[in-house]
Amino acid sequence: MTFQKCRHPTAAVTTLVPDFCDSLTSLFLFLSTTRISATAARAANSRAFAVTVTAQDYDFDLVIIGAGVGGHGAALHAVECGMKVAVIEGGGIGGTCVNRGCVPSKALLAASGRVREMKDADHLKMLGIEVGDVRFDRQGVADHATNLASTIRANLTNSMTSLGGERLVGNATLTDNHTVRYGNKKVTAKNIIIATGSTPFVPPGIEIDGKTVFTSDDALKLETVPPWVAIIGSGYIGLEFSDIYTALGSDVTFIEGACWGFPKSATLFTAPL
Ligand SMILES: Cc1cc2nc3c(=O)[nH]c(=O)nc-3n(C[C@H](O)[C@H](O)[C@H](O)COP(=O)(O)OP(=O)(O)OC[C@H]3O[C@@H](n4cnc5c(N)ncnc54)[C@H](O)[C@@H]3O)c2cc1C
């Protein structure tokens, strides 16, 4: 099996490119690739779309399936336009961004970035600053991310309901163009927006155990800071986690189908293993 190794010059990061699956069964590994959820298949590429029909007697002018940032934003806009709106959510309000994406990842980046800065004794010395031993509480860093997500989730929920949008809870399925079933209930609407987002994509042949092999969803929990992490996928999500985990002390190996996955500004050293 052949590998190409692309080493980042400034961080403890290495990238391996193709032919990886066989050799990685015992590594700390998480997946940062994304797949559109099955129910979102019709919401091409995570973009919401609306099914418009003629007006009749419906429970709502608009029912939105999914209360991620897409569904939530659409709900606020529709309520402001005077529509009677309900949002059906099967997971947490705020969806990926608030619960498993932008918000907790930026919280982890903020905390881990400070650890990195404060450990850079040479740079600090140039600034005339001396620090002692820099330590961090892994659980404290993880809790910071979880708490921030909870606060924003609560704010989003309040903003929607206080404006008059109705929140329905359950996994929704379309019965027809005007009817949505959730749990053992159903609701009718003149218009329906499907905003069901995406979930992490796990490549075939890889088994997730949530402990040594996990997706970005579990990586955000920061349950461990392993000495070595292999990250499949070097898009922005993989890069963010590389930043977080290397700042906290892990070595990172990227496994990527093509080196162009890195930002063009990054210089890569490549060598056969
Ligand atoms: C680690 C990470 C970091 C990220 N950082 C950024 C960033 O910095 N900036 C940025 O712009 N984007 C970022 N993203 C991407 C961003 O999170 C997504 O683009 C965004 O969340 C998509 O919003 P959405 O509303 O379309 O879908 P989602 O947020 O996925 O929301 C869809 C919602 O629909 C619900 N749902 C699904 N099916 C059903 C059903 N059948 N019935 C009821 N409810 C259902 C789900 O529970 C979910 O709550 C990041 C993603 C990750 C994973």
Ligand as a Chemical Component Dictionary entry (heavy atoms), coordinates in Angstrom:
data_LIG
# 
_chem_comp.id                   LIG 
_chem_comp.type                 NON-POLYMER 
_chem_comp.pdbx_formal_charge   0 
_chem_comp.three_letter_code    LIG 
# 
loop_
_chem_comp_atom.comp_id 
_chem_comp_atom.atom_id 
_chem_comp_atom.alt_atom_id 
_chem_comp_atom.type_symbol 
_chem_comp_atom.charge 
_chem_comp_atom.model_Cartn_x 
_chem_comp_atom.model_Cartn_y 
_chem_comp_atom.model_Cartn_z 
_chem_comp_atom.pdbx_ordinal 
LIG C1  C1  C 0 -17.706 20.963 13.424 1  
LIG C2  C2  C 0 -18.485 21.892 12.512 2  
LIG C3  C3  C 0 -18.156 23.242 12.454 3  
LIG C4  C4  C 0 -18.856 24.092 11.623 4  
LIG N1  N1  N 0 -18.492 25.414 11.584 5  
LIG C5  C5  C 0 -19.158 26.260 10.777 6  
LIG C6  C6  C 0 -18.814 27.639 10.719 7  
LIG O1  O1  O 0 -17.911 28.086 11.412 8  
LIG N2  N2  N 0 -19.532 28.436 9.901  9  
LIG C7  C7  C 0 -20.574 27.965 9.132  10 
LIG O2  O2  O 0 -21.190 28.730 8.398  11 
LIG N3  N3  N 0 -20.921 26.660 9.157  12 
LIG C8  C8  C 0 -20.247 25.804 9.963  13 
LIG N4  N4  N 0 -20.607 24.485 9.995  14 
LIG C9  C9  C 0 -21.699 24.026 9.125  15 
LIG C10 C10 C 0 -23.042 24.371 9.725  16 
LIG O3  O3  O 0 -23.167 23.743 11.001 17 
LIG C11 C11 C 0 -24.137 23.884 8.775  18 
LIG O4  O4  O 0 -23.919 24.455 7.519  19 
LIG C12 C12 C 0 -25.488 24.314 9.280  20 
LIG O5  O5  O 0 -25.701 23.802 10.581 21 
LIG C13 C13 C 0 -26.579 23.812 8.342  22 
LIG O6  O6  O 0 -27.797 24.281 8.872  23 
LIG P1  P1  P 0 -29.160 23.615 8.460  24 
LIG O7  O7  O 0 -30.215 24.361 9.195  25 
LIG O8  O8  O 0 -29.252 23.531 6.984  26 
LIG O9  O9  O 0 -29.083 22.091 8.960  27 
LIG P2  P2  P 0 -28.818 21.508 10.408 28 
LIG O10 O10 O 0 -28.124 22.472 11.283 29 
LIG O11 O11 O 0 -28.188 20.170 10.210 30 
LIG O12 O12 O 0 -30.272 21.353 11.017 31 
LIG C14 C14 C 0 -31.167 20.393 10.539 32 
LIG C15 C15 C 0 -32.108 20.064 11.672 33 
LIG O13 O13 O 0 -33.128 19.221 11.152 34 
LIG C16 C16 C 0 -33.441 18.242 12.119 35 
LIG N5  N5  N 0 -34.048 17.127 11.415 36 
LIG C17 C17 C 0 -33.458 16.313 10.483 37 
LIG N6  N6  N 0 -34.355 15.431 10.018 38 
LIG C18 C18 C 0 -35.522 15.701 10.668 39 
LIG C19 C19 C 0 -36.844 15.120 10.615 40 
LIG N7  N7  N 0 -37.139 14.120 9.779  41 
LIG N8  N8  N 0 -37.804 15.638 11.438 42 
LIG C20 C20 C 0 -37.538 16.669 12.270 43 
LIG N9  N9  N 0 -36.328 17.258 12.351 44 
LIG C21 C21 C 0 -35.343 16.774 11.555 45 
LIG C22 C22 C 0 -32.102 17.903 12.763 46 
LIG O14 O14 O 0 -32.301 17.374 14.061 47 
LIG C23 C23 C 0 -31.430 19.274 12.797 48 
LIG O15 O15 O 0 -31.670 19.914 14.026 49 
LIG C24 C24 C 0 -19.938 23.601 10.836 50 
LIG C25 C25 C 0 -20.288 22.242 10.900 51 
LIG C26 C26 C 0 -19.580 21.397 11.738 52 
LIG C27 C27 C 0 -19.968 19.930 11.808 53 
# 
loop_
_chem_comp_bond.comp_id 
_chem_comp_bond.atom_id_1 
_chem_comp_bond.atom_id_2 
_chem_comp_bond.value_order 
_chem_comp_bond.pdbx_ordinal 
LIG C1  C2  SING 1  
LIG C2  C3  SING 2  
LIG C2  C26 DOUB 3  
LIG C3  C4  DOUB 4  
LIG C4  N1  SING 5  
LIG C4  C24 SING 6  
LIG N1  C5  DOUB 7  
LIG C5  C6  SING 8  
LIG C5  C8  SING 9  
LIG C6  O1  DOUB 10 
LIG C6  N2  SING 11 
LIG N2  C7  SING 12 
LIG C7  O2  DOUB 13 
LIG C7  N3  SING 14 
LIG N3  C8  DOUB 15 
LIG C8  N4  SING 16 
LIG N4  C9  SING 17 
LIG N4  C24 SING 18 
LIG C9  C10 SING 19 
LIG C10 O3  SING 20 
LIG C10 C11 SING 21 
LIG C11 O4  SING 22 
LIG C11 C12 SING 23 
LIG C12 O5  SING 24 
LIG C12 C13 SING 25 
LIG C13 O6  SING 26 
LIG O6  P1  SING 27 
LIG P1  O7  DOUB 28 
LIG P1  O8  SING 29 
LIG P1  O9  SING 30 
LIG O9  P2  SING 31 
LIG P2  O10 DOUB 32 
LIG P2  O11 SING 33 
LIG P2  O12 SING 34 
LIG O12 C14 SING 35 
LIG C14 C15 SING 36 
LIG C15 O13 SING 37 
LIG C15 C23 SING 38 
LIG O13 C16 SING 39 
LIG C16 N5  SING 40 
LIG C16 C22 SING 41 
LIG N5  C17 SING 42 
LIG N5  C21 SING 43 
LIG C17 N6  DOUB 44 
LIG N6  C18 SING 45 
LIG C18 C19 SING 46 
LIG C18 C21 DOUB 47 
LIG C19 N7  SING 48 
LIG C19 N8  DOUB 49 
LIG N8  C20 SING 50 
LIG C20 N9  DOUB 51 
LIG N9  C21 SING 52 
LIG C22 O14 SING 53 
LIG C22 C23 SING 54 
LIG C23 O15 SING 55 
LIG C24 C25 DOUB 56 
LIG C25 C26 SING 57 
LIG C26 C27 SING 58 
# 
